[in-house]
Amino acid sequence: MKIIVLGGDGYCGWATALYLSAKGHVVTIVDNYLRRQWDHELGAQTLTPIQPLSDRLRTWHRLTGKTIDVAVGDVCDYDFIYSTVKAIQPETIVHFAEQRSAPYSMIDRKHAVFTQVNNVVGTLNVLFAMREAAPDCHIVKLGTMGEYGTPDVAIPEGFFEVEYRGRRAVLPFPRQAGSWYHWSKVHGSNNIMFACKIWNLSATDIMQGVVFGTRIDAMGDDSRLFSRLDFDQAFGTAINRFCCAAVIGHPLTPFGIGHQRRGFLPLRDSMQCLTLAIEHPPKPGEYRVFNQFEEIYDISELARKVQKVARETGLNVEIKHLENPRREAEDHFYAADHHHLFELGYHPAHSVERELEIMLRDLIVHRDRINDYRHALIPDIRWDGRREKVSFLPTAPRLDLSIPSVPSGTRSFPDASRTDSVPAASRAAAAHDAVDIATH
Amino acid sequence: MKIIVLGGDGYCGWATALYLSAKGHVVTIVDNYLRRQWDHELGAQTLTPIQPLSDRLRTWHRLTGKTIDVAVGDVCDYDFIYSTVKAIQPETIVHFAEQRSAPYSMIDRKHAVFTQVNNVVGTLNVLFAMREAAPDCHIVKLGTMGEYGTPDVAIPEGFFEVEYRGRRAVLPFPRQAGSWYHWSKVHGSNNIMFACKIWNLSATDIMQGVVFGTRIDAMGDDSRLFSRLDFDQAFGTAINRFCCAAVIGHPLTPFGIGHQRRGFLPLRDSMQCLTLAIEHPPKPGEYRVFNQFEEIYDISELARKVQKVARETGLNVEIKHLENPRREAEDHFYAADHHHLFELGYHPAHSVERELEIMLRDLIVHRDRINDYRHALIPDIRWDGRREKVSFLPTAPRLDLSIPSVPSGTRSFPDASRTDSVPAASRAAAAHDAVDIATH
């Protein structure tokens, strides 16, 4: 299949390009290297040193005999993306070419506006390019589970059937995102749904959970093929950040009470899932939503998991809660469907523990590099607009001990009554945070 | 109260500025005159010749002794809007400064991108300016009933309580907009809801129905104070367009089957409603949604109403259905709440018929001017991307006769079973159009 991977130089994008190429697909990467530029702005660095894209692709060709093409340019430049789509005539476009960090979008007005304009216009351009030059192409768009927020009911895959005042209807499930970035993804999802309706395009909108992991099998042990890995406050996702911290003995730092629950999946499973979506495209005019994650975890529980595996590897590390720089519920109901990918044949590759072992082994060789950037582990970007390092909370870690942990490896929904075991004081704090925006 | 009216040179904005000034509020208009520029692009003109803003304001001052200030600039220019908000320290900002035409947004990619970027960035800028310079200010934002689309259940005011898989929650009501413009309003609503949550701002988001009418009382009979009035395919709203057509004997032209149902309200009532929202602000941190319309009508029924009143005024005019340039359901369930404004004391001013009489009288003096621009009455902007005049449908008008009309002046919901009286053939056509985007 001819596939364009937009944003193919990034963390997930690069892994996806290799994975698809290894499977025999004809892959073209489109990227403008903006992600590399943000490292300089943030004073951070990918932990795994990455080569220039052209070098990585040469290595790939030498090792496998396979060629991945590159088109360097910006999806916000319509002439570029239109002519690329027209020339390649892809059957699938996988769209990762967005600003993907919530904290980055919350830095200030410029970053908020940049994130929303970049992500909205990029996606509109891809949709118009498809309409004009490749109307039968299937777009696989990376959204995020964060589009849904943390509603007090179960989260279906994109749509739900409800009864309201005596009538039943299937409606888009309401979105309640938690950052300018997450809202940019909602705006994008809405635009894609509309384009499918009016132009008969087909789309799979992937509500992806938080991804973690240093590698996929296609990279082998050749570090020149490794994906970038971020551990800074803006682009580092929770488990990646915890593992980097563990390696240098820096405390693992859940935010606030730390019972935020999210869906997670290893990088290698993300590739598997995307490929299932690509190889089983929807019908013309169909807009479908897949929730893409393996398990739901509580952030404090994850920190304990990383702590445990690190200890087995000889790394002793504390868990210390941080003042929460975000405005979010820290303890809430959370249950979400993820049937569609399992129906298509998704088989999770590893347990979280096994993946954590691999990660810690990969990361330990970069201990000095993490130490050089250890300042990046404590956030200073706050949702209220201030830019000021957050402090450690003196008491929060104790709360963890009273929380029964949800067994991992199960795919059942968390027990709704679970929050009742949280001490009253912390529940009050969480309730204070979960501002009621629905007073009318 | 100190009030900034963003977009105060436009159709609703100008009327709002006069209405609030007449009530004794201290009003500043912010506008960049972009709306006047679009006339040239579209080869259209406001029917009622309007003076330069500075002349209109001098007239207002001479006639009433009241002063309305002006700040000329673009809400997308942050330095401008921030310094304006900081200098004026408004208690309310009424935000009309958006590209407000669905067809304009559907012309091509450039117009779609312009509409979404202009509307999203303008609103983000206003929110950031409030946070930085006037955090206690109340923003009254013009949304549109079109954000909701035409779901198969009743439309509440912004939020609804539903039961889903055994749990109940109050959730934002899902939006299913019908153009890039309407989606830009949804994006804006979502961003405002989030800003209220994280920064404690207060907002009233007005889901306004289709507005019609040539004047409000504050304008008196001085034509120098009249608001602009558009009757072209892009900016002309349904009743305004029908009345202009009636005046020159041009057929009234519902699109397709013509049973699209929408909420409508006269311009003078729109002013009354906005003022109720302004004078009864929400609490800090509260994001509330008002559905602002008086009655729900079916487009064909409205055409018949205009035809009837025109006939009484001595104007004979046919109703001829046009091929629908849009992608929309042409016959559907529609019921929407509008309790909040009535609870605040909204009293509709006139019956539609009475308002139509006033309009026709105002318009008839401009008969030659409408004739000069009669080409603007037949649309050529199509939702499928083509730009080609639509044709008259040979048979559709007959279908109307079999449809019982909903009595006007009632505020009850339309009868859900009503569509059953539509002949099967036309129901099938409507069903074909209402694409099922919720297959997954």
Chai-1 contact restraints between the chains, C-beta under 6 A:
chainA,res_idxA,chainB,res_idxB,connection_type,confidence,min_distance_angstrom,max_distance_angstrom,comment,restraint_id
A,R109,B,F128,contact,1.0,0.0,6.0,A-B,restraint_1
A,V113,B,V121,contact,1.0,0.0,6.0,A-B,restraint_2
A,V113,B,L124,contact,1.0,0.0,6.0,A-B,restraint_3
A,Q116,B,V120,contact,1.0,0.0,6.0,A-B,restraint_4
A,V117,B,V117,contact,1.0,0.0,6.0,A-B,restraint_5
A,V120,B,Q116,contact,1.0,0.0,6.0,A-B,restraint_6
A,V121,B,V113,contact,1.0,0.0,6.0,A-B,restraint_7
A,L124,B,V113,contact,1.0,0.0,6.0,A-B,restraint_8
A,F128,B,R109,contact,1.0,0.0,6.0,A-B,restraint_9
A,P151,B,A169,contact,1.0,0.0,6.0,A-B,restraint_10
A,P151,B,L171,contact,1.0,0.0,6.0,A-B,restraint_11
A,D152,B,A169,contact,1.0,0.0,6.0,A-B,restraint_12
A,V153,B,Y164,contact,1.0,0.0,6.0,A-B,restraint_13
A,V153,B,R167,contact,1.0,0.0,6.0,A-B,restraint_14
A,V153,B,A169,contact,1.0,0.0,6.0,A-B,restraint_15
A,A154,B,R165,contact,1.0,0.0,6.0,A-B,restraint_16
A,F159,B,A438,contact,1.0,0.0,6.0,A-B,restraint_17
A,V162,B,V162,contact,1.0,0.0,6.0,A-B,restraint_18
A,V162,B,Y164,contact,1.0,0.0,6.0,A-B,restraint_19
A,Y164,B,V153,contact,1.0,0.0,6.0,A-B,restraint_20
A,R165,B,A154,contact,1.0,0.0,6.0,A-B,restraint_21
A,R167,B,V153,contact,1.0,0.0,6.0,A-B,restraint_22
A,A169,B,P151,contact,1.0,0.0,6.0,A-B,restraint_23
A,A169,B,D152,contact,1.0,0.0,6.0,A-B,restraint_24
A,A169,B,V153,contact,1.0,0.0,6.0,A-B,restraint_25
A,V170,B,A438,contact,1.0,0.0,6.0,A-B,restraint_26
A,L171,B,P151,contact,1.0,0.0,6.0,A-B,restraint_27
A,L171,B,P174,contact,1.0,0.0,6.0,A-B,restraint_28
A,P172,B,P174,contact,1.0,0.0,6.0,A-B,restraint_29
A,P174,B,L171,contact,1.0,0.0,6.0,A-B,restraint_30
A,P174,B,P172,contact,1.0,0.0,6.0,A-B,restraint_31
A,P174,B,P174,contact,1.0,0.0,6.0,A-B,restraint_32
A,W183,B,N190,contact,1.0,0.0,6.0,A-B,restraint_33
A,W183,B,F194,contact,1.0,0.0,6.0,A-B,restraint_34
A,H187,B,H187,contact,1.0,0.0,6.0,A-B,restraint_35
A,N190,B,W183,contact,1.0,0.0,6.0,A-B,restraint_36
A,M193,B,I437,contact,1.0,0.0,6.0,A-B,restraint_37
A,F194,B,W183,contact,1.0,0.0,6.0,A-B,restraint_38
A,K197,B,V435,contact,1.0,0.0,6.0,A-B,restraint_39
A,K197,B,I437,contact,1.0,0.0,6.0,A-B,restraint_40
A,I198,B,R327,contact,1.0,0.0,6.0,A-B,restraint_41
A,I198,B,W383,contact,1.0,0.0,6.0,A-B,restraint_42
A,E286,B,T439,contact,1.0,0.0,6.0,A-B,restraint_43
A,Y287,B,I437,contact,1.0,0.0,6.0,A-B,restraint_44
A,R288,B,H440,contact,1.0,0.0,6.0,A-B,restraint_45
A,R327,B,I198,contact,1.0,0.0,6.0,A-B,restraint_46
A,W383,B,I198,contact,1.0,0.0,6.0,A-B,restraint_47
A,V435,B,K197,contact,1.0,0.0,6.0,A-B,restraint_48
A,I437,B,M193,contact,1.0,0.0,6.0,A-B,restraint_49
A,I437,B,K197,contact,1.0,0.0,6.0,A-B,restraint_50
A,I437,B,Y287,contact,1.0,0.0,6.0,A-B,restraint_51
A,A438,B,F159,contact,1.0,0.0,6.0,A-B,restraint_52
A,A438,B,V170,contact,1.0,0.0,6.0,A-B,restraint_53
A,T439,B,E286,contact,1.0,0.0,6.0,A-B,restraint_54
A,H440,B,R288,contact,1.0,0.0,6.0,A-B,restraint_55
